[in-house]
């Protein structure tokens, strides 16, 4: 393994641990400070404690927590393996986006493992209550899409399709 690969993978792991830790610390703080219906007005957002037994937007809330853990765990592991392989190419926007997705998903998995629900604390009034891990997942997905759109191989594939001669 080259030094570049090792550095990119070390950065990937460091980002996943750091971002996951930030979210889990924020969730712990929300539990400590937002109990008994306390709301903190931040302007565009309120801090308000909530719990989600489902996945994104509460989907699957009626499913057993163990099933959600298993499915989300498998998806997270798959994304983590893909990120590990992408990091072998060097650090990039793609790897940064994948790190954010893995960190957010892992933090929500750790949170859910305790009691079957994910702690949410960011409330807008017009969007379902969410948490920092959800922000990481969303921003990571945007990063992955931008990286995929900007990649030379993606652009070449589109150009090649358009330049093919009919048979």
N, C-alpha and C positions, 0 to 999 in steps of 0.2 A: 504494500500500500504506500503510495507516495505521500510526501509531507503535505501536499495540497489537499489530498483526499482526507487525510487524518485531521487536518485543521478544519476543513469544512464539516466533517462529521462531529468533531468536538464542539464546534459552534452550534450545530444543529441540536445536539444533546443539551448543551448549556441553555439554549433558548427555550427548549421544551421544559426543562426543569425550572428555569427562572419565571417563565410566563405562567406555568401551572401553579407555582408557588405563590405568585402575585394574586392569582384568582382565589386560591384556597385561603390565603390570608384575608382577602376582602370578604369572602363568605363568612369566615370566623368573626370578623369585625361586625358584619351585618347581624349575625346571631347575637352578639354581645350588646349591640347598641340599638337595634331596631325592634326589640321585643315589645309586646303589649300594644301593638298597633302604632308605634311611634313612626312618624313620617318626617323626613328632613327635606325641605324644599330647596333645590339647587337651581331653580329657574327652569331650564328646559327639561330637566329630569328631577324626579323625586327619588329619595332613598326610601324604599318600602319593602319590608320583608315579605317574600312569597316563596311558595314551594311548587315545583312542577314534577308530577309523577310520570309524565309522558316524555316524549322527545321534543323536537322543535315545535313550538307553538302548542304544546300540550298534546300533540298527536300520539295516540297509543296509550293514553293514560289508563285505559281499562286493562291493558296487558300486564301480566305478572312482572314485577321488578326484575326478577332473575332473567327473564327472557330479554327485556330491554338491555340489561347489563351485558348479556352474552352477545347480542347482535351488535350493539354499539362497540363493545370490546373488540369483536372481530373486525369491524370496519376500521376502528382506530389502529389496530395492529397492522392491517393492510396498508393504511396510509403511512404508518411509521416505517414499514419495510420499503415502500416506494420512496419515501423521503431519504432513507438511508442510502438507497441506490442512486438517487439523484445527487446526493451530496458527494458521491464518488466523482462526479463531473466537476466539482468545485462549488463554492458557495454562490448562490444566485437568488434572484427574486423568487424563482420557483421553490427553492429550498426554504427561503424565509417564509413564504406562504404556507408551505407544508408544515413547517415547524409550528406556526401559529395554529393551524388546524389540529395538529396532534396535541399541542399543549392544551388547547381549549377542551378538546374531547376527553383527554386524560383527566383534566381537573374535574370535569363534570362526572366522569366515571368514578373517580375517588369519592366525590361528594355523594353520589347516588349509592355507592356500596354500603354506606353506613345505615341508611334508613329507607332506601328505595326512592328518595326524591332528590331533586336538585334544588339548591338554594338560589333564589333569584332576589335581586335587590335594586335593580335599576328600573324605574317606572316612568313612563312618558304620558300615560293617560290615553294615548291613541295607538299604542303598540303593546303587545304582550310584555309583561315584566320579564327582564332578562338579567344576565350577569356578565362579568368581564370575560369569562370563558366564551360566551356566545359572541362577544365582540371579536375575540381572537379568531374564532372559527370563520366568522363572516369576512373579516379583513383578510384572513389567510386565503379564503376562497377567491376573493377579488384578486389577490396577488398571483395565485396560481393561474387564473383566467388571463390576466394581463401577460404573464410570462409565456403562457401557451400561445396566445395571440401574437406576441412579438417574436416568437422563436423562428429562426430561419427555416427549420424543417417544416413548421406549420405553414409558413408562407409559401415555401417551395411546393408543398403538397397541393395547395390551392392553385398555384400557377401551373403545376403539371397537369392537373385535372382539366383546366381550361384550355391547355394547348394540345391535348390529344387529338389525333386525327380520327375521323370516323372509319370504321372498318367495313 
